[in-house]
Amino acid sequence: CLRRGGIWIATDFVDEKKWWQGLLLFLMYQFFRFACAIQASALPTWEDSLQMQGLRVVKKRNFFGGFISSIVMERAHG
């Protein structure tokens, strides 16, 4: 329900297919599967999903070797 010109800020993990990221993801999924009974086993492509909803990237920064991505997006004015 983001209005035209509205800003969306998102931060999440991104799988860049580096070996150490795979190891951390595996450990995180194992922990959360045990602690919270989650069924997920892979990261969603959340940036692509937001772009398909009509948002465009205004600013993007990556952290922790590209494993964490923060994005400022804007709903198109049109």
C-alpha angles and dihedrals in degrees: 000000000000111000123232109281090020120141125232120192118197133176124180146132119288123198106228090174095246115149095238091049089053090052093049091046091051092051093046092050091048091050095047092043088056098038100039106013093238117173099205117116103172138040116257120237090245096164091056090047092054092048090052087057091061101266121134127205113254098171135000134187129179125209139186094031093314093306093114122045128192117194134183110204133183131208109241115257094222 
